[in-house]
Amino acid sequence: MFERDNLDWGEGKVSFIETTDNIKKPGLQFAHATGFNALTYKEILEPLSEHFKIRAVDARGHGFTGLKANPENMYDWKIYCDDLIHSVEIFANKIGEPIMLSGHSMGAASAIQVAAKRPDLVNSLVLVEPVLMPNSIKRILVYCEGNAFCAGGDVKNLFLSFLKDYINGGTEEITDGVRLTCDPLWEAATFSCWKHDAMGMIKELNCPITLLQGEFNSTTRADGPKQLMERDKEGVHKVIKGASHFLPMEFPEIVRNEIINMKLRIQDLKK
């Protein structure tokens, strides 16, 4: 079970969810994609609570985090990386050792940079569809988002489960109805200024890596997968058949299994 709480490193409220038991376990922090929020990934993360102390933080301008998010001042994704460093540092200090860092899309791209800049905080990476694309990026996520909940059968039901958590973690009641807590203008600014240095920082990585990539509409392109696996000769790179950029929602069990496999690998490395 998750409880919601806040961090404050001097800029305002930073909202996060965290598992509640006090049993000592390895730390796992998950960073969400653009426009989503921490609670969106509850279906994936909650079953892992027997293995990890889990924290997922609402990024700036998302969920219930109250950090300043002015679309006119949004030039690149560096701010997400800087914020993630703050939250990971606080969590790793609480756990008492480096943590596993995982993320989806923007969150995964930021996780790469955090692990490169602060290897003292991160013992491993599980990356799901990180944004590693050439400069000629197209906003393929628009198509994915517009069609994600139009699938049929079991896939549609699975997406609806994530949608419920997305709504609970990213909307609030106002006088005349309900509004998204992620300002659409901030989300649009994030998409339009997607620039970051995750690709350039890969060469600085020195930890175990798992990369999960969608078969269709993937944002993990160019030489990103090759470069990641060059940094970890025993790393795992899987292209999931039938998956899109929304791989976590389509195949949550695969994501969970790979996170557990990474935990086992870290345990073996400590022996």
C-alpha positions in Angstrom: 0.0 0.0 0.0 1.2 3.5 -0.8 0.9 6.6 1.3 1.3 10.2 0.0 3.7 12.6 1.6 5.8 15.7 0.6 9.4 16.6 0.2 10.8 20.2 0.4 14.3 21.1 -0.6 13.6 24.8 -0.5 11.6 25.4 -3.6 8.1 24.2 -2.6 6.1 21.1 -2.1 7.2 17.9 -3.9 4.6 15.2 -3.7 5.4 11.5 -3.6 3.9 8.1 -2.9 5.8 5.5 -0.9 5.2 2.0 0.5 4.3 2.0 4.1 5.9 -0.9 5.9 9.0 -0.3 8.1 10.8 -3.5 7.1 14.3 -2.9 5.8 14.4 -3.5 2.0 16.4 -2.3 -1.0 15.2 1.1 -2.4 13.4 1.5 -5.7 12.5 4.9 -7.1 10.4 5.2 -10.2 10.2 8.3 -12.4 7.1 8.8 -14.6 6.6 10.0 -18.2 5.6 13.5 -19.4 2.0 14.3 -18.6 1.5 11.4 -16.2 2.1 11.2 -12.5 3.5 8.8 -9.8 0.2 7.1 -9.0 -0.3 6.2 -12.7 2.2 3.3 -12.2 0.6 1.9 -9.1 -0.5 -1.3 -10.9 3.2 -2.0 -11.7 4.8 -0.9 -8.5 2.5 -2.0 -5.7 3.1 -5.8 -6.3 6.9 -5.1 -5.9 6.5 -3.9 -2.4 7.4 -7.3 -0.9 10.8 -6.8 -2.6 11.5 -3.1 -2.2 10.9 0.1 -0.3 9.3 2.0 -3.2 9.0 5.7 -3.8 7.6 7.5 -6.9 7.7 11.3 -7.1 5.4 13.6 -9.0 7.7 15.6 -11.3 7.6 19.4 -11.5 4.4 20.6 -13.0 2.8 17.1 -12.6 0.5 15.4 -10.1 0.4 17.2 -6.8 3.9 18.7 -6.8 3.9 22.4 -6.2 7.2 23.5 -7.6 7.1 26.5 -10.0 6.3 25.4 -13.5 6.1 28.4 -15.9 5.7 27.1 -19.5 7.4 30.3 -20.8 10.6 29.4 -18.9 10.7 25.8 -20.1 13.7 25.5 -22.4 14.9 21.9 -21.9 14.6 18.9 -19.6 17.6 19.7 -17.3 15.2 20.9 -14.7 13.7 17.4 -14.4 17.1 15.9 -14.0 18.1 18.4 -11.3 14.8 17.7 -9.4 15.3 14.0 -9.7 18.8 14.2 -8.2 17.3 16.0 -5.2 14.6 13.4 -4.6 16.9 10.4 -5.2 19.5 11.8 -2.8 16.9 12.2 -0.1 15.6 8.7 -0.7 19.0 7.0 -0.9 20.0 8.7 2.4 16.8 7.3 4.0 17.5 3.8 2.7 21.1 4.1 3.7 22.6 2.9 0.5 22.4 3.5 -3.3 19.0 2.6 -4.8 17.6 1.1 -8.0 16.3 3.8 -10.3 13.7 3.1 -12.9 11.6 5.2 -15.1 9.4 5.5 -18.2 10.0 7.9 -21.2 11.1 11.3 -19.8 11.6 9.7 -16.4 13.9 7.1 -17.9 15.9 9.7 -19.8 16.3 11.7 -16.6 17.3 8.5 -14.7 20.2 8.0 -17.1 21.5 11.5 -16.3 21.1 11.1 -12.6 23.0 7.8 -12.6 25.8 9.4 -14.7 26.1 12.5 -12.6 25.6 10.9 -9.2 26.8 7.3 -9.3 27.0 7.3 -5.5 23.2 7.4 -5.4 22.2 4.7 -8.0 23.2 1.0 -8.0 21.3 0.1 -11.2 18.9 1.3 -13.9 15.8 -0.3 -15.3 14.8 1.9 -18.2 11.5 1.6 -20.0 11.2 3.4 -23.3 13.7 6.2 -22.5 13.5 9.2 -24.9 16.7 8.7 -26.9 15.9 10.1 -30.3 17.7 12.0 -33.1 17.1 15.8 -33.5 14.4 15.1 -36.1 12.0 14.0 -33.4 8.3 13.8 -34.2 5.7 13.9 -31.5 4.7 10.3 -31.9 3.4 10.3 -28.4 0.4 12.3 -29.6 -0.8 9.4 -31.6 -0.1 7.0 -28.8 -1.9 9.0 -26.2 -4.9 9.6 -28.5 -5.3 5.9 -29.2 -4.1 4.2 -26.0 -7.6 3.8 -24.6 -9.2 2.7 -27.8 -7.8 -0.8 -27.7 -10.0 -3.8 -27.4 -10.5 -6.7 -25.0 -8.1 -7.3 -22.1 -5.7 -4.5 -23.3 -8.5 -1.9 -23.0 -9.4 -3.1 -19.5 -5.8 -2.9 -18.5 -5.4 0.6 -19.8 -8.6 1.6 -18.0 -7.1 0.4 -14.7 -4.1 2.7 -15.3 -6.4 5.5 -16.3 -8.2 5.3 -13.0 -4.9 5.8 -11.1 -3.8 8.5 -13.5 -7.0 10.4 -12.8 -6.7 9.9 -9.0 -3.1 11.1 -9.1 -3.5 14.0 -11.5 -6.8 15.8 -11.1 -8.3 18.0 -8.5 -11.8 19.4 -7.8 -12.4 23.0 -8.5 -15.5 25.2 -8.0 -17.0 24.4 -11.4 -15.7 20.9 -11.9 -12.4 19.0 -12.1 -9.1 20.0 -13.7 -5.9 18.3 -14.6 -3.1 19.2 -12.2 -0.6 19.0 -15.0 -1.2 22.3 -16.9 -1.6 21.4 -20.6 0.6 24.3 -21.4 3.4 22.9 -19.2 2.9 19.5 -20.8 3.1 21.0 -24.3 6.2 23.0 -23.3 7.8 19.8 -22.1 7.1 18.0 -25.3 8.3 21.0 -27.5 11.6 21.5 -25.6 12.4 17.8 -25.1 16.2 18.6 -25.4 18.3 16.8 -22.8 21.7 15.2 -22.6 20.8 11.6 -21.7 22.5 10.3 -24.9 25.6 12.3 -24.1 25.7 11.1 -20.5 25.5 7.4 -21.4 29.3 7.2 -21.7 29.5 8.1 -18.0 27.3 5.2 -16.8 28.9 2.6 -14.6 26.1 0.4 -13.2 24.0 -2.5 -14.3 21.4 -1.6 -16.9 18.2 -3.1 -18.2 16.5 -1.5 -21.2 12.9 -2.4 -22.2 11.9 -1.1 -25.6 8.6 -1.1 -27.5 8.3 -2.8 -30.9 6.2 0.1 -32.3 6.3 3.9 -31.9 9.3 3.6 -29.7 11.1 6.7 -28.5 14.3 4.7 -27.9 16.1 5.2 -31.2 19.4 6.2 -32.8 22.4 4.5 -31.1 20.9 4.7 -27.7 20.4 0.9 -27.1 23.8 0.1 -28.5 25.5 2.7 -26.3 23.7 1.6 -23.2 24.7 -2.1 -23.7 28.3 -1.0 -24.3 28.3 0.5 -20.8 27.1 -2.8 -19.3 28.4 -5.9 -21.1 26.0 -8.1 -19.1 23.1 -5.7 -19.5 19.6 -6.7 -20.7 18.0 -5.2 -23.8 14.6 -6.5 -24.7 12.4 -5.3 -27.5 8.9 -6.4 -26.4 6.8 -7.8 -29.2 3.5 -6.0 -29.6 4.5 -3.2 -27.3 4.4 0.5 -28.0 5.8 3.5 -26.1 3.2 2.6 -23.5 4.9 -0.6 -22.7 4.4 -0.3 -18.9 0.7 -0.2 -19.3 0.6 -2.9 -22.0 3.0 -5.4 -20.3 3.3 -4.5 -16.6 4.3 -8.0 -15.7 7.4 -7.8 -17.9 8.4 -4.6 -16.3 8.0 -6.1 -12.8 9.9 -9.2 -13.7 12.9 -7.3 -15.0 13.0 -5.1 -11.9 13.0 -8.3 -9.8 15.7 -9.8 -12.0 17.8 -6.7 -11.5 17.4 -7.0 -7.8 18.8 -10.6 -8.0 21.7 -9.4 -10.1 22.6 -6.7 -7.6 22.4 -9.3 -4.8 24.8 -11.6 -6.7 27.2 -8.7 -7.3 27.4 -8.0 -3.5 28.4 -11.6 -2.7 
